[in-house]
Amino acid sequence: MSSLENVREHMQVIDAEGTPLGKVDRVEGDRIKLTRDSSGEGSHEGHHHFIPAGLVADVEGETVRLSARIDAVESIFQTEEGE
């Protein structure tokens, strides 16, 4: 069973330590697309960010927990523009 099969719109995405990263917009292929309004500030503001399925450690209730900390996840964020 894919780790993304249970991921649904508006679920909270947290890092390995429980720090919130954003909310799910939808699953696209093998990535989770986060909502724009949960994208952060500065260079992250106003962009959809994508998280690779390989970082999903667990999906429980309304929460998607990743296997990495926020600093590691933010360094590999992918945006719509391919940045």
C-alpha positions in Angstrom: 0.0 0.0 0.0 1.3 3.4 -1.0 2.1 5.9 1.8 0.1 8.4 -0.1 -3.2 6.4 -0.4 -4.5 7.8 2.9 -3.4 11.4 2.3 -6.4 13.7 1.9 -7.0 17.4 1.3 -6.4 19.7 4.3 -4.5 17.2 6.4 -1.8 18.7 8.5 1.8 17.9 7.5 4.4 17.8 10.3 8.1 17.1 10.4 9.7 14.3 12.4 9.7 16.4 15.6 6.1 17.5 15.2 6.7 21.0 13.8 3.9 21.9 11.4 4.9 22.4 7.7 1.6 23.1 6.1 -1.6 21.6 4.9 -2.2 19.2 2.0 -3.7 20.7 -1.2 -3.7 17.3 -2.9 -1.5 14.4 -4.0 0.0 14.8 -7.5 1.8 11.6 -8.7 4.4 10.7 -6.1 4.4 14.0 -4.3 2.2 15.9 -1.8 1.3 19.4 -2.9 1.0 21.8 0.0 -1.5 24.7 -0.1 -0.2 28.2 -1.0 -1.4 29.8 2.1 0.7 27.4 4.2 3.8 28.0 2.2 5.6 30.3 4.5 7.2 33.7 4.1 10.0 35.2 2.1 11.0 33.2 -1.0 8.6 30.5 0.0 5.5 32.8 0.1 2.8 32.4 -2.6 4.2 29.1 -4.1 2.8 25.6 -3.9 5.5 23.3 -2.4 5.8 19.6 -3.1 7.1 16.9 -0.7 8.3 13.6 -2.2 6.4 10.5 -1.1 9.6 9.0 0.2 9.6 11.4 3.1 6.3 10.3 4.5 6.8 8.2 7.6 3.2 7.8 8.7 -0.3 8.9 8.0 -2.5 8.8 11.1 -5.9 10.5 11.6 -5.7 14.0 10.1 -1.9 14.2 10.2 0.9 13.3 7.8 4.2 12.8 9.6 7.5 13.1 7.7 10.7 11.2 8.4 12.9 14.4 8.3 13.1 17.6 10.3 11.8 20.9 8.9 15.3 22.3 8.0 16.0 19.2 5.9 12.6 19.2 4.3 12.7 22.9 3.4 16.1 22.4 1.7 14.5 20.0 -0.8 11.1 21.7 -1.3 10.1 21.6 -5.0 7.9 24.5 -6.3 5.6 24.7 -9.3 8.3 26.5 -11.2 10.7 23.6 -10.7 12.9 25.6 -8.3 
